[in-house]
Amino acid sequence: MIKADIRGKWALVTGASRGIGRQVALGLADNGCNVVLHSRDLAHTSPLAAELEAKGVEVVQISAELAKPEEVDEMIRILREEGPAIDILYNNAAIQIGYRSDWLDVPADEMRVSFEVNATALIRICHGLLPGMIERGWGRVVNVTSGVKDQPELIAYAISKAAVDKFVADTAGRLKEKGVLMNLMDPGWLRTDLGGPNAPGAVESVLPGALVPVLIEDGTAGELFRAQDWAGKAI
Ligand SMILES: NC(=O)c1ccc[n+]([C@@H]2O[C@H](COP(=O)([O-])OP(=O)(O)OC[C@H]3O[C@@H](n4cnc5c(N)ncnc54)[C@H](OP(=O)(O)O)[C@@H]3O)[C@@H](O)[C@H]2O)c1
């Protein structure tokens, strides 16, 4: 793999306070990348901010409820007008709602919230931050997806992730010619608040694989990277 030098670049990691986003932020910082940590409340990211600063990188914290378009727009406005300019967008935050033990009871209405947080907000953030990357001629966008399938109990979540997959499939080609590589990352089923305690994988196993679509410098775009393919390996 041809590895990009991301020292001194700025990444926005959504949902960085815990779980997979926290691991991604730690991994980026270990590669010398400055990080904007997003969650719903600055208090959620402040312990991680201190941890990353101790590694010698710069950190900014930002909050936005992704179910509220006005908060997403305000986050984008702050980043565009006040900076830092984002080179790497790691769209990780998501929710898994709607689950019922009987799949026929999954409330169709809960799909709206799931779709707003997991798909619409993600696309909104892309639309807000891509122009800067295109202007600078370099960017990486990693949209976190899921391997969920054959589980109609999770259909509200699964449909939102299918939308993310389609967004990447249809968008990545247009961006590639401008130096911006957009890809998908599937972390695998991991023990986090979202993944639950019965997941087979430790959250730490998402590294280093989750960093591959950031560090790749060979023009790959519109592809699905499975983090577990790199578990226990060096990149
Ligand atoms: N864990 C798995 O097994 C698994 C498998 C496949 C895919 N994924 C995907 O991996 C990503 C991360 O999952 P995870 O397991 O790390 O989840 P998690 O542990 O539940 O963490 C979710 C993160 O997203 C933020 N977030 C949640 N709802 C939000 C909202 N409405 N607005 C803004 N931020 C919100 C949380 O911030 P707060 O601190 O504000 O709560 C938190 O930082 C997701 O895209 C998920 O779909 C996970």
The ligand as a MOL file (V3000), in Angstrom:
LIG
                    3D

  0  0  0     0  0            999 V3000
M  V30 BEGIN CTAB
M  V30 COUNTS 48 52 0 0 0
M  V30 BEGIN ATOM
M  V30 1 N -20.1180 -1.6650 16.9420 0
M  V30 2 C -20.3780 -2.4640 15.9020 0
M  V30 3 O -20.4520 -3.7010 16.0270 0
M  V30 4 C -20.5890 -1.8630 14.5410 0
M  V30 5 C -20.7420 -2.7390 13.4470 0
M  V30 6 C -20.9110 -2.2150 12.1750 0
M  V30 7 C -20.9000 -0.8430 12.0050 0
M  V30 8 N -20.7620 -0.0110 13.0790 0 CHG=1
M  V30 9 C -20.7520 1.4260 12.8380 0
M  V30 10 O -19.6160 2.0140 13.4480 0
M  V30 11 C -19.9240 3.3760 13.8170 0
M  V30 12 C -19.6000 3.6160 15.2610 0
M  V30 13 O -20.3320 2.7100 16.0460 0
M  V30 14 P -19.9820 2.4250 17.5850 0
M  V30 15 O -20.2910 1.0090 17.8030 0
M  V30 16 O -18.6330 2.9490 17.9120 0 CHG=-1
M  V30 17 O -21.1070 3.3050 18.3040 0
M  V30 18 P -21.1810 3.8910 19.8020 0
M  V30 19 O -20.1710 3.2220 20.6690 0
M  V30 20 O -22.6010 3.8300 20.1810 0
M  V30 21 O -20.7230 5.4220 19.6280 0
M  V30 22 C -21.5370 6.2890 18.8960 0
M  V30 23 C -20.8760 7.6300 18.7270 0
M  V30 24 O -21.7290 8.4220 17.9010 0
M  V30 25 C -22.1520 9.5970 18.6070 0
M  V30 26 N -23.5860 9.7880 18.3850 0
M  V30 27 C -24.5730 8.9010 18.6400 0
M  V30 28 N -25.7670 9.4440 18.3290 0
M  V30 29 C -25.5340 10.7090 17.9140 0
M  V30 30 C -26.3800 11.7630 17.4710 0
M  V30 31 N -27.6990 11.6290 17.4220 0
M  V30 32 N -25.7860 12.9180 17.1150 0
M  V30 33 C -24.4570 13.0670 17.1880 0
M  V30 34 N -23.6030 12.1070 17.5850 0
M  V30 35 C -24.1400 10.9320 17.9540 0
M  V30 36 C -21.8890 9.3060 20.0710 0
M  V30 37 O -21.6120 10.5520 20.7130 0
M  V30 38 P -22.1710 10.9510 22.1830 0
M  V30 39 O -20.9820 10.9270 23.0910 0
M  V30 40 O -22.7040 12.3300 22.0370 0
M  V30 41 O -23.2060 9.9420 22.5700 0
M  V30 42 C -20.6810 8.3950 20.0280 0
M  V30 43 O -19.4990 9.1310 19.9460 0
M  V30 44 C -21.3920 3.5680 13.4430 0
M  V30 45 O -21.4820 4.1480 12.1690 0
M  V30 46 C -21.9470 2.1580 13.4060 0
M  V30 47 O -23.0780 2.0570 12.5830 0
M  V30 48 C -20.6010 -0.4940 14.3320 0
M  V30 END ATOM
M  V30 BEGIN BOND
M  V30 1 1 1 2
M  V30 2 2 2 3
M  V30 3 1 2 4
M  V30 4 1 4 5
M  V30 5 2 4 48
M  V30 6 2 5 6
M  V30 7 1 6 7
M  V30 8 2 7 8
M  V30 9 1 8 9
M  V30 10 1 8 48
M  V30 11 1 9 10
M  V30 12 1 9 46
M  V30 13 1 10 11
M  V30 14 1 11 12
M  V30 15 1 11 44
M  V30 16 1 12 13
M  V30 17 1 13 14
M  V30 18 2 14 15
M  V30 19 1 14 16
M  V30 20 1 14 17
M  V30 21 1 17 18
M  V30 22 2 18 19
M  V30 23 1 18 20
M  V30 24 1 18 21
M  V30 25 1 21 22
M  V30 26 1 22 23
M  V30 27 1 23 24
M  V30 28 1 23 42
M  V30 29 1 24 25
M  V30 30 1 25 26
M  V30 31 1 25 36
M  V30 32 1 26 27
M  V30 33 1 26 35
M  V30 34 2 27 28
M  V30 35 1 28 29
M  V30 36 1 29 30
M  V30 37 2 29 35
M  V30 38 1 30 31
M  V30 39 2 30 32
M  V30 40 1 32 33
M  V30 41 2 33 34
M  V30 42 1 34 35
M  V30 43 1 36 37
M  V30 44 1 36 42
M  V30 45 1 37 38
M  V30 46 2 38 39
M  V30 47 1 38 40
M  V30 48 1 38 41
M  V30 49 1 42 43
M  V30 50 1 44 45
M  V30 51 1 44 46
M  V30 52 1 46 47
M  V30 END BOND
M  V30 END CTAB
M  END
